[in-house]
Amino acid sequence: METRYRVVGGVELKLDKSVCPRPSGRRHRWGSKIGRTTSDGEREGIGSNDAVRLGEGRGSKTASFRPLLDGIDFDIESGGSDHWDELARYLAGYSSRGKKVYLTAAPQCPFPDALIGQALQKVPFDYVWVQFYNNPPCQYASGNPVNLQDSWKQWTSSIPATKIFLGLPASPEAAGSGFIPVPDLTSEVLPAIKGTNKYGGLMLWSRYYDDQSGYSSAIKSDV
C-alpha cells in the first residue's frame, strides 16, 4: 500500500518526492481494517505472511532476497489493543536478516494511545507520527500552544522511539480540529519543540490536502 502521509523532515518516503527527493523504499500502511486477532500466534501468523513481501520472495525457500517493502506503518484506529507489541517485536526481528525493517506508527495524541500505546512503550519503533488533531485536550488552540507542548513532552520522554513527528492536518478541511496556521506554527509551536530530544519533523495529513493547500512548501524552511 502507498502512504498517504506527507513527511516534512529527515525521513525519506518513496512517494514523498517533493519533500524527500531521494526515495529509500516503500512502507506498508497497516491500518485498522486488518480486523481483530486474539492471540500472539495469530499476530505472528500475520507477521510471517507479510514478511514474505518484506523480503523472502514469494514463499519459495530458494528465492533470492528481493525485498519489496522496507517497513510497516501501524495506523490502528479500531479493534483491540492486545498483542500489537508482540507483532511489532516479531516484525522487527527481520532486521537481523540483513535488511532493515522500519516500524512506524500513527497514534492519537492522548497518552498512551488507547490501541497501540502498549506496543509503543515496549518496542522501539523507528518513527512515530503522533496525530495532534481531532483531540482538543492535547492539540493546539489559537494562541495557546500549552496543551500541545505538554503532550509533546510526554510523548518524547515516555516511549523508546527513535524519532517522533508532529502530526498535523495540512488544511482546515483535512480534520475536524487541530489545524495550525503557518504563522502560528512557525512562531509558537516549532520554536518550542525543534530542539527537543527525538524531534524528527512533521507529518501532514494528507498528501491530497497538502497538494491543495501548499502547506508543506510554506513551512519546509522552518522545519
Residue pairs with C-beta under 8 A, 6 or more apart in sequence:
1 28
1 29
2 15
2 26
2 29
3 13
3 15
3 16
3 27
3 29
3 73
3 207
4 29
4 205
4 206
4 207
4 208
5 13
5 16
5 106
5 129
5 203
5 204
5 205
5 206
5 207
6 16
6 19
6 170
6 203
6 204
6 206
6 207
6 210
6 216
7 13
7 16
7 19
7 20
7 129
7 165
7 201
7 202
7 203
7 204
8 19
8 201
8 202
8 203
8 204
8 216
8 219
8 220
8 223
9 165
9 200
9 201
9 202
9 223
10 163
10 200
10 201
11 20
11 127
11 163
11 165
11 200
11 201
12 20
12 22
12 23
12 24
13 19
13 20
13 23
13 24
13 27
14 23
14 24
14 25
14 26
14 27
15 23
15 26
15 207
16 23
16 207
17 23
18 216
18 217
19 216
19 220
24 70
25 67
25 69
25 70
25 71
25 102
26 68
26 69
26 70
27 69
27 70
27 71
27 72
27 73
27 102
27 104
28 50
28 53
28 69
28 71
28 72
28 73
29 73
29 75
30 72
30 73
30 74
30 75
30 76
31 75
31 76
31 77
32 75
32 76
32 77
32 78
32 79
34 46
34 79
35 79
36 79
36 80
37 43
37 46
37 83
38 82
38 83
39 83
40 83
40 86
42 83
43 83
43 84
43 86
43 87
43 90
44 86
44 87
44 90
46 87
47 87
47 90
47 91
50 72
50 91
51 91
51 94
52 58
52 59
53 68
53 69
54 67
54 68
54 69
54 70
54 72
54 91
54 94
54 99
54 101
55 65
55 66
55 67
55 68
55 69
55 94
55 97
55 99
55 101
56 63
56 65
57 63
57 64
57 65
57 66
65 98
65 99
67 99
70 99
70 100
70 101
70 102
71 101
71 102
71 103
71 104
71 126
72 91
72 101
72 102
72 103
72 104
73 104
73 105
73 106
74 84
74 88
74 103
74 104
74 105
74 106
74 116
74 119
75 105
75 106
76 84
76 105
76 115
76 116
77 115
78 115
79 115
80 115
81 114
81 115
81 116
81 117
81 118
84 115
84 116
84 118
84 119
85 118
85 119
85 122
85 123
87 119
88 103
88 119
88 123
88 125
89 122
89 123
91 101
91 103
92 101
92 103
92 123
92 124
94 101
95 101
102 126
102 127
103 123
103 125
103 126
104 125
104 126
104 127
104 128
104 129
105 116
105 119
105 120
105 125
105 128
105 129
106 128
106 129
106 130
106 131
106 167
106 203
107 113
107 115
107 116
107 117
107 120
107 128
107 130
107 131
108 114
108 130
108 131
108 134
108 135
109 130
109 131
109 132
109 133
109 135
109 138
109 139
109 148
109 151
109 155
109 167
110 135
110 137
110 138
110 151
111 117
111 138
111 151
111 154
111 155
111 158
112 118
112 120
112 121
112 158
113 120
119 125
120 128
120 159
120 161
121 158
121 159
121 160
123 160
124 160
124 161
124 162
125 159
125 160
125 161
125 162
126 161
126 162
126 163
127 161
127 162
127 163
127 164
127 165
127 200
128 155
128 159
128 161
128 163
128 164
128 165
129 165
129 167
129 203
130 151
130 152
130 155
130 164
130 165
130 166
130 167
131 167
131 205
132 138
132 139
132 140
132 148
132 151
132 152
132 166
132 167
132 168
132 178
133 139
133 167
133 168
133 169
133 175
133 176
133 177
133 178
133 179
133 205
134 175
134 176
134 177
134 178
135 178
136 147
136 177
136 178
137 147
138 147
138 148
138 150
138 151
139 147
139 148
139 151
139 177
139 178
140 147
140 148
140 178
140 180
140 184
140 188
140 189
141 147
142 184
143 184
143 188
145 184
145 188
145 189
145 192
148 189
149 189
149 192
149 193
152 164
152 166
152 192
152 193
152 196
153 196
155 164
156 164
156 196
156 197
156 198
156 199
157 197
161 198
162 198
162 200
163 198
163 199
163 200
163 201
164 198
164 199
164 200
165 200
165 201
165 202
165 203
166 189
166 193
166 201
166 202
166 203
167 202
167 203
167 204
167 205
168 178
168 179
168 180
168 185
168 202
168 203
168 204
168 205
169 175
169 178
169 179
169 204
169 205
169 209
170 204
170 205
170 206
170 209
170 210
170 212
170 213
170 215
170 216
171 179
171 209
171 210
171 212
171 213
171 215
172 179
173 209
174 205
174 206
174 209
175 205
180 189
182 215
182 218
182 219
185 219
185 222
186 219
186 222
190 219
190 222
190 223
193 199
194 223
201 223
202 216
202 219
202 223
204 210
204 215
204 216
209 215
210 216
